[in-house]
Amino acid sequence: MIKLDDDILAQIALQKFQFDIHKVKVVGGMAVQGASGLSYKFDYIIASGEDKIAVKLANSDITTNDIMVFNSQATDAGIARKILISEIELGEYVKKMCNIYGIIISDPREIATPDAFRARFGIPILDAKLSGGLRPGYVYMISGKPGVGKTTLSSTFLSYGASIGEKGLMILTDTFPDQFIDNIRTMNIGFAEAYKDRKIEVMEISDQIRSMKSDISQGKADSRKFITKLVTELKKIIISKDIKRVVIDPITLLIIPDDDFVNLLLNSMAIKGVTILITSGLRNSNLSIFGIEEYYTTGIIKLEYRPQNDISTRTGSIIKMRGTAFDPNPFDFKITADGIVPLSNIKMPEPEATKSNQEAIEGNSPENPTSDDSLFRSTR
């Protein structure tokens, strides 16, 4: 029995037909009416705009007649792209028939390798605890008190992604981009180089977002319209720049403390093929500012201070991670000139990043940001 999910099918569509993974929609058991007036039910239809792929799952007794029927139905339905998904060794006649009709044969096991759908941090101990990394297509949160390393960890996530060809986007909500970039240069994590090479984009929110939030709080504007506008613009940026990893640091200034608002915002932000990290401080709960955000994210990594042998050490723990196995046991780390370094990797004392630099990296609030028509402003 072939077990598939939308992510695997989207990756197959990307690899075989260069479909835009951001626009892919997968529907199982979809009935399509053909030009003859007959209706055909396909195992899956993968769509990207007007382009469609008909998908058939191969069983152990598939025959050339099955291939002929599949091709005939897809042709009548006006679907030129066809894929036969098989985890078994197909007979030579079946393979030849697929070749004649232009049906692509795909084995999902060749795509669904353990790391194929994981966005790694590049920190081995953390990636191991995450069963290889984060699953793209979901929103995750890094929480913790000020200065504990939320921005450093999320910046490392973007830097590592850039090093393996995954473009990143850092959206700053409470820090001047120029100051952030100047301070991140003090760490040898590759962020500044990736930014210079346009492998990472850095943006800030505009006054328009602050104004719209104020209107919503006063009952002068519709929160759904705000979310739609914000997410639509974010998706346009992601698609136009081929972004695979996004960090919003912190999420607080985009949120109105209301369950329905936070639920809709975070669910709307989930984009197929893109891994989104948000950061949050602590106030109304031990996981977030408003005590709401943690309920609507797919996973949470919490960073804390831990006194150890009269030395203040930082520790990271995975609090929850839906849809995947994870190790909840904490790991200790220090923030050094090389970024986040697990204590198990440190053989001799290394200087912590200076307090002033660390505080700067973890955030400075802008006092007089300039206005702009766009919700997000680029530093370019």
C-alpha positions as a printed Julia matrix, in Angstrom:
380×3 Matrix{Float64}:
   0.0    0.0     0.0
   1.54   3.29   -1.1
   1.33   5.97    1.58
   1.63   9.52    0.29
   1.15  12.99    1.64
   0.77  16.31   -0.12
   4.43  17.22    0.44
   5.69  14.14   -1.39
   3.3   14.66   -4.31
   4.27  18.34   -4.51
   7.95  17.38   -4.64
   7.23  14.85   -7.4
   5.44  17.57   -9.39
   8.41  19.89   -8.86
  11.02  17.33   -9.9
   9.17  15.82  -12.85
   7.37  18.85  -14.3
   9.0   21.86  -12.58
   5.71  22.92  -10.97
   5.97  25.91   -8.63
   5.81  24.23   -5.23
   4.29  27.37   -3.69
   1.25  27.12   -5.96
   0.7   23.36   -5.97
  -2.66  22.0    -4.86
  -3.17  18.26   -4.33
  -6.63  16.67   -4.4
  -7.2   12.96   -3.79
  -9.99  10.99   -5.48
 -10.95  13.9    -7.69
 -13.56  13.38  -10.42
 -12.93  15.21  -13.7
 -15.4   15.44  -16.56
 -13.98  14.62  -19.98
 -14.77  16.09  -23.38
 -16.93  13.02  -24.04
 -19.17  13.94  -21.13
 -17.96  11.0   -19.06
 -16.59  11.59  -15.56
 -13.33   9.99  -14.42
 -12.03   9.6   -10.89
  -8.25   9.83  -10.54
  -6.23   8.74   -7.51
  -4.82  12.27   -7.31
  -4.86  15.46   -9.3
  -1.91  17.79   -8.77
  -2.7   21.31   -9.96
  -0.73  24.53  -10.31
  -2.91  27.22  -11.8
  -4.37  25.84  -15.04
  -1.76  23.08  -15.28
  -2.74  19.63  -14.0
  -1.13  16.25  -13.47
  -3.19  13.05  -13.36
  -1.78  10.55  -10.87
  -2.33   6.79  -10.77
  -1.08   4.54   -7.98
   0.3    1.21   -9.16
  -0.69  -1.99   -7.38
   0.97  -5.38   -7.61
  -1.27  -6.62  -10.43
  -1.21  -3.55  -12.68
  -1.44  -4.41  -16.39
  -0.86  -2.73  -19.73
  -4.64  -2.45  -20.05
  -4.72  -0.38  -16.84
  -2.15   1.95  -18.38
  -4.16   2.27  -21.59
  -7.34   3.1   -19.65
  -5.5    5.65  -17.47
  -4.03   7.36  -20.53
  -7.39   7.37  -22.32
  -9.19   8.9   -19.35
  -6.52  11.57  -18.79
  -6.55  12.46  -22.49
 -10.35  12.78  -22.56
 -10.14  14.94  -19.42
  -7.66  17.23  -21.18
  -4.77  16.36  -18.85
  -1.52  15.93  -20.77
   0.77  15.34  -17.79
   0.51  11.88  -16.25
   2.41  10.12  -13.48
   2.34   6.48  -12.42
   3.51   6.16   -8.82
   4.96   2.77   -7.97
   6.97   1.25   -5.14
   7.18  -2.13   -6.91
   9.24  -3.34   -9.85
   7.02  -2.91  -12.9
   6.9   -5.37  -15.76
   8.7   -4.52  -18.98
   5.46  -4.26  -20.97
   3.97  -1.85  -18.44
   7.12   0.29  -18.61
   7.03   0.29  -22.42
   3.36   1.27  -22.44
   4.08   4.16  -20.06
   6.89   5.28  -22.33
   4.63   5.16  -25.4
   1.97   7.3   -23.72
   4.4    9.71  -22.07
   3.48   8.59  -18.55
   6.21   9.38  -16.03
   7.02   6.59  -13.56
   7.97   7.81  -10.09
   9.0    5.93   -6.95
   8.14   8.1    -3.91
  10.78   6.33   -1.83
  13.44   8.03   -3.93
  12.03  11.39   -2.88
  10.85  10.75    0.66
  14.31  10.21    2.16
  14.66  11.09    5.88
  16.18  14.52    5.18
  14.28  15.3     1.98
  11.56  17.25    3.76
  13.53  18.57    6.7
  14.79  22.1     7.17
  17.86  21.72    9.33
  19.44  24.28   11.65
  22.96  23.01   10.98
  23.36  22.35   14.72
  23.76  18.54   14.84
  22.44  18.01   18.36
  19.32  20.09   17.69
  18.66  18.56   14.27
  18.98  15.08   15.8
  16.4   15.95   18.45
  14.09  17.1    15.64
  14.47  13.8    13.73
  16.47  15.61   11.08
  14.99  19.11   11.22
  11.72  20.98   10.76
   9.12  19.93    8.21
   8.56  22.65    5.59
   5.03  23.96    5.15
   4.42  24.81    8.79
   4.91  27.59   11.35
   7.2   27.01   14.33
   8.03  29.18   17.34
  11.22  29.86   19.27
  10.34  31.25   22.7
  12.35  32.6    25.58
  13.29  35.62   27.65
  15.22  38.58   26.18
  18.85  37.84   25.34
  18.56  34.07   25.61
  19.38  33.51   21.93
  16.13  33.53   19.95
  17.43  35.85   17.24
  20.79  34.09   17.12
  19.18  30.67   16.66
  16.75  31.9    14.01
  19.59  33.7    12.19
  21.6   30.48   12.26
  18.59  28.71   10.72
  18.61  31.17    7.81
  22.39  31.09    7.43
  22.52  27.32    7.23
  19.67  27.28    4.74
  21.51  29.78    2.54
  24.62  27.59    2.65
  22.7   24.68    1.11
  20.87  26.75   -1.51
  17.68  27.63    0.37
  17.06  31.38    0.25
  15.94  33.02    3.48
  13.93  36.04    4.6
  14.35  37.8     7.95
  11.45  40.1     8.88
  12.33  42.38   11.78
   9.5   43.95   13.75
  11.33  45.72   16.57
  14.85  46.3    15.27
  16.42  48.62   12.71
  17.66  46.39    9.84
  20.94  48.3     9.46
  21.69  47.87   13.16
  20.76  44.2    13.02
  23.03  43.55   10.03
  25.93  45.45   11.61
  25.6   43.41   14.81
  25.12  40.02   13.14
  28.45  40.61   11.38
  30.13  40.13   14.78
  29.2   36.44   14.63
  30.86  33.93   12.33
  27.66  32.21   11.22
  27.71  33.25    7.56
  24.66  35.52    7.78
  26.36  38.71    6.62
  27.96  36.94    3.66
  24.66  35.35    2.65
  22.95  38.73    2.9
  25.62  40.33    0.73
  25.18  37.55   -1.85
  21.37  38.04   -1.77
  20.82  34.56   -0.4
  19.1   36.15    2.6
  16.76  39.14    2.45
  16.17  41.4     5.46
  12.98  43.44    5.77
  11.18  45.47    8.41
   7.49  46.12    8.97
   6.09  49.5     7.96
   4.02  52.07    9.83
   1.02  50.83    7.85
   0.95  47.62    9.9
   1.06  49.56   13.15
  -1.73  51.83   11.93
  -3.91  48.92   10.79
  -3.41  47.12   14.1
  -4.44  50.25   15.97
  -7.6   50.55   13.87
  -8.49  46.91   14.53
  -7.99  47.34   18.28
 -10.34  50.33   18.19
 -12.93  48.5    16.12
 -12.33  50.68   13.05
 -11.02  47.9    10.78
 -11.67  44.24    9.99
  -9.0   41.9    11.33
  -9.59  39.41    8.5
  -8.78  42.04    5.88
  -5.59  42.89    7.77
  -4.52  39.24    7.87
  -5.4   38.71    4.2
  -3.39  41.76    3.14
  -0.42  40.85    5.31
  -0.27  37.19    4.26
  -0.91  37.99    0.58
   2.0   40.44    0.5
   4.23  38.01    2.39
   3.45  35.23   -0.09
   4.18  37.53   -3.03
   7.62  38.26   -1.6
   8.29  34.58   -0.94
   7.28  33.49   -4.44
   9.0   36.34   -6.29
  12.29  35.79   -4.46
  12.06  31.97   -4.27
  12.26  32.03   -0.46
  12.37  28.68    1.36
  12.91  29.85    4.96
  11.27  32.77    6.77
  11.9   34.23   10.23
   9.63  36.83   11.85
  11.46  38.28   14.84
   9.47  38.78   16.97
   5.87  37.96   15.99
   4.48  40.09   18.83
   4.0   43.33   16.87
   1.93  41.54   14.22
  -0.45  40.0    16.74
  -3.65  41.17   18.38
  -4.2   39.17   21.6
  -7.32  37.34   20.43
  -7.63  33.58   19.9
  -9.43  33.81   16.56
  -6.98  36.42   15.25
  -3.87  34.44   16.21
  -5.36  31.19   14.91
  -6.25  32.7    11.53
  -2.95  34.56   11.18
  -0.66  31.63   11.94
  -2.69  29.13    9.93
  -2.78  31.53    6.96
   0.99  31.94    7.13
   1.64  28.23    6.52
   2.96  27.97    2.95
   3.74  24.71    1.16
   7.46  24.12    0.82
   8.39  27.04    3.1
   9.52  26.75    6.72
   8.45  29.69    8.89
   9.98  30.47   12.28
   8.49  33.07   14.59
  10.03  34.22   17.86
   8.24  35.28   21.01
   9.25  36.58   24.39
   7.57  35.52   27.64
   4.9   37.36   29.6
   1.42  35.85   29.99
   2.65  32.25   29.88
   5.93  30.39   30.11
   5.96  30.02   26.32
   4.85  33.33   24.79
   3.9   36.97   25.27
   0.13  36.64   25.0
  -0.27  33.02   26.09
  -2.02  32.21   22.8
   0.67  31.75   20.16
   1.84  28.35   21.41
  -1.52  26.74   20.67
  -1.44  27.53   16.96
   2.13  26.69   15.98
   3.23  23.26   14.79
   6.26  23.17   17.05
   7.96  25.07   19.87
  11.63  25.32   20.8
  12.13  27.03   24.15
  15.42  28.66   25.15
  16.22  29.36   28.81
  18.99  30.36   31.19
  20.23  27.59   33.47
  22.67  28.13   36.34
  25.4   25.48   36.11
  28.48  25.35   38.31
  28.04  29.02   39.17
  27.96  29.84   35.44
  24.85  31.01   33.63
  24.39  28.52   30.79
  21.69  28.55   28.17
  19.57  25.52   27.44
  17.24  24.57   24.61
  14.26  22.2    24.76
  11.71  21.03   22.22
   8.35  21.51   23.91
   6.14  20.18   21.14
   6.51  19.11   17.52
   3.42  17.86   15.73
   3.63  15.11   13.13
   7.14  13.92   13.92
   9.11  12.18   16.64
  11.32  14.41   18.79
  13.58  14.28   21.82
  12.29  16.58   24.61
  15.45  16.33   26.7
  17.22  19.72   26.92
  20.66  20.49   25.55
  23.04  23.1    26.95
  24.76  25.66   24.77
  26.73  28.88   24.79
  26.6   31.82   22.41
  30.11  32.46   21.15
  31.7   34.32   18.27
  30.74  31.26   16.21
  27.08  31.51   17.18
  25.27  28.8    19.1
  27.68  26.1    20.25
  26.51  23.08   22.31
  28.56  22.69   25.49
  29.47  19.17   24.4
  31.37  20.73   21.49
  33.41  23.15   23.62
  36.81  21.74   24.57
  38.19  24.91   26.12
  36.65  28.16   27.39
  35.5   30.5    24.64
  34.45  34.11   25.13
  30.73  34.74   25.0
  29.56  37.31   22.48
  29.83  40.63   24.27
  26.76  41.67   26.2
  26.32  44.81   24.14
  26.53  42.91   20.87
  24.27  40.13   22.1
  21.63  42.6    23.26
  21.87  44.37   19.93
  21.47  41.15   17.99
  18.5   40.16   20.13
  16.69  43.42   19.35
  16.54  47.22   19.62
  13.22  48.99   19.19
  13.11  51.61   16.42
  11.79  54.97   17.58
  10.94  56.74   14.33
  10.49  54.29   11.46
   9.61  55.93    8.17
   6.27  55.28    6.5
   5.79  53.3     3.3
   2.9   51.97    1.23
   4.2   48.42    1.53
   3.67  46.36    4.67
   7.27  45.15    4.5
  10.28  47.32    3.64
  13.45  45.9     2.15
  16.92  47.01    3.22
  18.19  46.85   -0.37
